[in-house]
Amino acid sequence: MNWLFEPFHHEFMQRALLGCALIGFTNGYLSAFIVLRRLALMADALSHSLLPGLAVGILLFGFSPVSIFVGGLVAAMLVALGSEIISRSSRIKEETALAVLYTLAFSAGIVLLSFAHVQVELEHYLFGNILGLSNSDLWITYSISLTILPALVALQRPLLVMLFEPSVARSQGVNVVALNYLLVTFLVLAMISSLQAVGVILALGLLVAPAATIYLFSDSCPALFWGGGIVGATGSCAGLLISYWLNIPAGACIVLLLGLTFFAAYICSPRYGVFRHLFMRRHLHEESLLRWRGQAGQAPGPAAGPTEGK
């Protein structure tokens, strides 16, 4: 049984587990808004848009967590604002503009990283390297979590009104445009914090799968928020431990475990699972058939009585 507790004896694994818990819970809590607002495409686009910002930050200021943070934040916000400007000033829809800009940004990031003066492993940014989490990375993750979570809890009511009824939110004095920008900013910050764990390519899984899993079990918004956070933190830590025991990439294992959890909920959920729908459909069909047979076996209609009396 020594292999079971061996990861907890290493300092780098302790640091990685703490980072996974913070990143997983923050992304899981935020994923409720991503699912309800249907921002999965934007989340995917912005995660890929981080790469050119990282490259520019490394080229200008060297390899450091601060340059990565600032570069990724600026690049993702530029892509988000650029897609909105293009959609408002032309006949191009925002989703189309976003797809063009994020593929352009991702390609530019790969090219720019080839000119970096420091040794940069591209795979670390594409797929993550949670085992290489430093103390400064951990402090940035902690600061982002401490910024996002209290703000989302405090603004939960106006955010929900904005998500479901924007016109009602405007009539109540809620600044819908500002809240939309704030939500996108939180989305970018969460992706920057998860960059070290799962990379720019797999970040979408950590931002969507937790709330999507809870959404198959409950219609309650608090359950979606807090349940998504718990699923995200638990899945991230469990994926990290499994990757250590099986000697496989940690980022891919985390997202794979969250994906398998989602499919298990999709099949076995007692409320919205596939098995329940199949059973209920069969049950209702049999019930209708028995009711029809019962009606068919009743006495003849009212017109038969008077005819026989005559």
C-alpha positions as CSV (number, residue, x, y, z in Angstrom):
1,M,0.0,0.0,0.0
2,N,3.0,2.3,0.0
3,W,2.3,3.3,-3.6
4,L,-1.1,4.7,-2.6
5,F,0.4,7.3,-0.2
6,E,3.7,7.8,-2.0
7,P,2.5,11.0,-3.9
8,F,1.8,12.8,-0.7
9,H,5.4,12.5,0.5
10,H,6.8,14.6,-2.4
11,E,6.8,18.4,-2.1
12,F,6.1,18.9,-5.8
13,M,3.0,16.7,-5.6
14,Q,1.8,18.5,-2.5
15,R,2.2,21.8,-4.4
16,A,0.5,20.3,-7.4
17,L,-2.5,18.9,-5.4
18,L,-3.0,22.3,-3.8
19,G,-2.9,24.0,-7.2
20,C,-5.4,21.4,-8.6
21,A,-7.8,22.0,-5.8
22,L,-7.8,25.8,-6.3
23,I,-7.9,25.6,-10.1
24,G,-10.5,22.9,-10.2
25,F,-12.9,24.5,-7.8
26,T,-12.6,28.0,-9.4
27,N,-13.1,26.6,-12.9
28,G,-15.9,24.3,-11.7
29,Y,-17.8,27.2,-10.0
30,L,-17.3,29.4,-13.1
31,S,-18.3,26.6,-15.4
32,A,-21.9,27.0,-14.2
33,F,-22.1,30.5,-15.9
34,I,-20.3,29.1,-19.0
35,V,-23.0,26.4,-19.4
36,L,-25.9,28.7,-18.6
37,R,-24.7,31.5,-20.8
38,R,-23.6,29.1,-23.6
39,L,-20.1,30.5,-23.7
40,A,-18.4,27.2,-24.5
41,L,-17.3,28.4,-28.0
42,M,-16.0,31.7,-26.6
43,A,-14.1,29.8,-23.8
44,D,-12.5,27.6,-26.4
45,A,-11.5,30.5,-28.5
46,L,-10.1,32.6,-25.6
47,S,-8.1,29.6,-24.3
48,H,-6.3,29.3,-27.7
49,S,-5.9,33.1,-27.8
50,L,-3.7,33.0,-24.7
51,L,-0.7,31.6,-26.7
52,P,0.4,34.8,-28.6
53,G,0.2,36.8,-25.4
54,L,2.4,34.3,-23.7
55,A,4.9,34.5,-26.6
56,V,4.9,38.3,-26.6
57,G,5.3,38.5,-22.8
58,I,8.3,36.1,-23.0
59,L,9.9,38.0,-25.9
60,L,9.6,41.4,-24.2
61,F,10.0,40.6,-20.5
62,G,11.6,37.2,-20.4
63,F,10.2,34.0,-18.9
64,S,8.3,34.7,-15.7
65,P,4.9,34.1,-14.2
66,V,4.1,37.9,-14.3
67,S,4.9,38.2,-18.1
68,I,2.8,35.1,-18.8
69,F,-0.1,36.4,-16.8
70,V,-0.1,39.9,-18.3
71,G,0.5,38.7,-21.9
72,G,-2.2,36.0,-21.8
73,L,-4.7,38.5,-20.3
74,V,-4.1,41.2,-22.9
75,A,-4.2,38.8,-25.8
76,A,-7.4,37.1,-24.8
77,M,-9.2,40.4,-24.1
78,L,-8.1,41.7,-27.5
79,V,-9.5,38.7,-29.3
80,A,-12.8,39.0,-27.3
81,L,-13.1,42.8,-27.9
82,G,-12.0,42.4,-31.6
83,S,-14.7,39.8,-32.3
84,E,-17.4,42.1,-30.9
85,I,-16.1,45.1,-32.8
86,I,-16.1,43.1,-36.1
87,S,-19.6,41.8,-35.5
88,R,-21.0,45.3,-34.7
89,S,-19.3,47.0,-37.7
90,S,-20.0,44.4,-40.4
91,R,-22.5,41.7,-41.4
92,I,-20.2,39.0,-39.8
93,K,-21.6,37.3,-36.8
94,E,-19.7,37.3,-33.5
95,E,-19.1,33.5,-33.5
96,T,-17.6,33.7,-37.0
97,A,-15.3,36.7,-36.1
98,L,-14.3,34.9,-33.0
99,A,-13.3,31.7,-34.9
100,V,-11.2,33.7,-37.4
101,L,-9.5,35.7,-34.7
102,Y,-8.6,32.9,-32.3
103,T,-7.2,30.7,-35.1
104,L,-5.1,33.6,-36.3
105,A,-4.0,34.3,-32.7
106,F,-3.1,30.7,-32.0
107,S,-1.1,30.4,-35.2
108,A,0.7,33.7,-34.5
109,G,1.6,32.4,-31.0
110,I,3.2,29.2,-32.3
111,V,5.3,31.3,-34.8
112,L,6.3,33.9,-32.1
113,L,7.4,31.2,-29.6
114,S,9.9,30.0,-32.2
115,F,11.7,33.4,-31.8
116,A,11.8,33.2,-28.0
117,H,15.3,33.8,-26.6
118,V,14.7,31.3,-23.8
119,Q,14.2,27.6,-23.9
120,V,10.4,27.1,-24.1
121,E,8.7,23.8,-24.3
122,L,5.6,24.3,-26.4
123,E,4.0,21.2,-25.0
124,H,3.9,22.8,-21.5
125,Y,1.6,25.5,-22.8
126,L,-0.5,23.3,-25.0
127,F,-1.1,20.5,-22.6
128,G,0.0,21.8,-19.2
129,N,2.7,20.8,-16.7
130,I,1.1,20.9,-13.3
131,L,4.1,19.1,-11.7
132,G,6.3,22.1,-12.6
133,L,4.1,24.4,-10.6
134,S,6.3,26.9,-8.7
135,N,5.5,29.0,-5.6
136,S,5.0,32.1,-7.8
137,D,2.6,30.2,-10.0
138,L,0.7,29.0,-6.9
139,W,0.4,32.6,-5.6
140,I,-1.0,33.8,-8.9
141,T,-3.5,30.9,-8.9
142,Y,-4.5,31.7,-5.3
143,S,-4.9,35.4,-6.1
144,I,-7.1,34.6,-9.1
145,S,-9.3,32.3,-7.1
146,L,-9.6,34.9,-4.3
147,T,-10.7,37.4,-6.9
148,I,-13.2,35.3,-8.9
149,L,-15.0,33.3,-6.2
150,P,-16.1,36.2,-3.9
151,A,-17.1,38.4,-6.8
152,L,-19.2,35.6,-8.4
153,V,-20.9,34.9,-5.0
154,A,-21.6,38.6,-4.4
155,L,-22.9,39.2,-8.0
156,Q,-24.7,35.9,-8.3
157,R,-28.2,37.4,-8.4
158,P,-27.7,40.1,-11.0
159,L,-25.6,37.7,-13.1
160,L,-28.4,35.1,-13.1
161,V,-31.0,37.8,-14.0
162,M,-28.7,38.9,-16.9
163,L,-28.3,35.3,-18.1
164,F,-32.0,34.4,-18.2
165,E,-33.8,37.8,-18.7
166,P,-31.5,40.5,-20.0
167,S,-34.4,42.9,-20.6
168,V,-35.6,42.5,-17.0
169,A,-32.1,43.1,-15.7
170,R,-31.9,46.3,-17.7
171,S,-35.2,47.5,-16.3
172,Q,-34.0,46.8,-12.8
173,G,-30.9,49.0,-13.4
174,V,-28.4,46.2,-13.9
175,N,-25.5,47.2,-16.3
176,V,-25.8,44.2,-18.6
177,V,-22.8,45.2,-20.8
178,A,-20.5,45.7,-17.8
179,L,-21.5,42.4,-16.3
180,N,-20.9,40.6,-19.7
181,Y,-17.4,42.1,-19.9
182,L,-16.8,41.2,-16.2
183,L,-17.8,37.6,-16.9
184,V,-15.5,37.4,-19.9
185,T,-12.6,38.8,-17.8
186,F,-13.2,36.2,-15.1
187,L,-13.2,33.6,-17.8
188,V,-9.8,34.7,-19.1
189,L,-8.4,34.8,-15.6
190,A,-9.6,31.3,-14.8
191,M,-8.0,30.0,-18.0
192,I,-4.7,31.7,-17.1
193,S,-4.8,30.0,-13.8
194,S,-5.5,26.6,-15.4
195,L,-2.8,27.1,-18.1
196,Q,-0.1,25.4,-16.0
197,A,-2.4,22.5,-15.1
198,V,-4.0,21.5,-18.5
199,G,-2.7,23.9,-21.1
200,V,-4.5,26.1,-23.7
201,I,-5.9,23.1,-25.6
202,L,-7.4,21.2,-22.7
203,A,-8.6,24.2,-20.7
204,L,-12.1,24.0,-22.1
205,G,-12.7,20.6,-20.6
206,L,-12.0,22.0,-17.1
207,L,-14.3,25.0,-17.7
208,V,-17.3,23.1,-19.1
209,A,-17.4,19.5,-17.8
210,P,-18.0,20.1,-14.1
211,A,-21.2,22.1,-14.5
212,A,-22.3,20.0,-17.4
213,T,-22.1,17.0,-15.2
214,I,-24.1,18.6,-12.3
215,Y,-26.6,19.9,-14.9
216,L,-27.7,16.3,-15.6
217,F,-28.5,15.8,-11.9
218,S,-30.2,19.0,-10.8
219,D,-32.1,22.1,-11.8
220,S,-30.9,24.1,-8.8
221,C,-28.6,27.0,-9.5
222,P,-26.8,26.7,-6.1
223,A,-26.2,23.0,-6.8
224,L,-24.9,23.9,-10.2
225,F,-22.4,26.4,-8.8
226,W,-21.1,24.6,-5.7
227,G,-21.5,21.1,-7.2
228,G,-19.5,22.2,-10.2
229,G,-16.8,23.5,-7.9
230,I,-16.7,20.2,-6.0
231,V,-16.6,18.1,-9.1
232,G,-13.9,20.3,-10.6
233,A,-11.6,20.1,-7.5
234,T,-12.2,16.4,-6.9
235,G,-11.7,15.5,-10.5
236,S,-8.5,17.6,-10.8
237,C,-6.9,16.1,-7.7
238,A,-8.0,12.5,-8.6
239,G,-6.7,12.9,-12.1
240,L,-3.4,14.2,-10.8
241,L,-3.0,11.2,-8.5
242,I,-4.0,8.7,-11.2
243,S,-1.5,10.2,-13.6
244,Y,1.2,9.8,-11.0
245,W,0.3,6.2,-10.3
246,L,0.0,5.2,-14.0
247,N,2.9,7.5,-15.2
248,I,0.7,9.3,-17.8
249,P,0.4,13.1,-18.6
250,A,-1.4,14.9,-15.8
251,G,-3.3,17.5,-17.8
252,A,-4.8,14.9,-20.2
253,C,-5.7,12.6,-17.3
254,I,-7.5,15.3,-15.4
255,V,-9.7,16.3,-18.4
256,L,-10.2,12.6,-19.4
257,L,-11.5,11.8,-15.9
258,L,-13.8,14.8,-15.9
259,G,-15.1,13.7,-19.4
260,L,-15.7,10.1,-18.2
261,T,-17.6,11.5,-15.2
262,F,-19.8,13.5,-17.5
263,F,-20.6,10.5,-19.7
264,A,-21.3,8.4,-16.6
265,A,-23.8,11.1,-15.5
266,Y,-25.2,11.2,-19.1
267,I,-26.0,7.5,-19.0
268,C,-26.8,6.8,-15.4
269,S,-28.3,10.1,-14.0
270,P,-31.6,9.3,-12.2
271,R,-33.1,12.5,-13.4
272,Y,-31.9,13.1,-17.0
273,G,-29.9,10.0,-17.8
274,V,-30.3,7.9,-20.9
275,F,-31.3,4.8,-18.9
276,R,-34.1,6.7,-17.1
277,H,-35.5,8.0,-20.4
278,L,-35.5,4.6,-21.9
279,F,-37.2,3.0,-18.9
280,M,-39.8,5.8,-18.6
281,R,-40.6,5.6,-22.3
282,R,-41.1,1.8,-22.0
283,H,-43.1,2.3,-18.8
284,L,-45.4,4.9,-20.3
285,H,-45.9,2.8,-23.4
286,E,-46.9,-0.3,-21.4
287,E,-49.2,1.8,-19.3
288,S,-51.0,3.3,-22.3
289,L,-51.3,-0.2,-23.8
290,L,-52.9,-1.6,-20.7
291,R,-55.3,1.4,-20.6
292,W,-56.3,0.9,-24.2
293,R,-56.9,-2.8,-23.7
294,G,-59.1,-2.0,-20.6
295,Q,-61.2,0.4,-22.6
296,A,-61.5,-2.1,-25.5
297,G,-62.8,-4.8,-23.1
298,Q,-65.6,-2.7,-21.6
299,A,-69.4,-3.1,-22.4
300,P,-70.8,-2.0,-25.7
301,G,-71.6,1.7,-26.3
302,P,-74.8,3.4,-25.2
303,A,-76.5,3.1,-28.6
304,A,-76.7,-0.7,-28.3
305,G,-79.1,-0.7,-25.3
306,P,-82.2,1.1,-26.8
307,T,-81.8,-0.9,-30.0
308,E,-82.2,-4.2,-28.2
309,G,-85.2,-2.8,-26.2
310,K,-87.1,-2.2,-29.4
